[in-house]
């Protein structure tokens, strides 16, 4: 299961740091370079970072978190 969390964190880091690089093949070079597209791709990356870290947190057995 830890691989599942890491599998979300690593690609998500690329989407946050380099949104154009992370979305070029997915959306096409012209669309990937648009500012609005980069904002949306960064948001997707942040969401996946949060989900990946939550998976790693839960698998790590850390309890006592109140949401």
Number of C-alpha atoms within 10 A of each C-alpha: 11 14 11 11 21 16 14 20 23 14 14 26 17 17 24 22 12 15 24 26 15 21 20 14 10 11 13 11 13 9 15 20 16 11 12 11 16 21 14 14 22 23 16 15 25 17 15 22 23 15 16 21 16 13 19 20 14 14 13 11 8 9 9 6 6 4 3
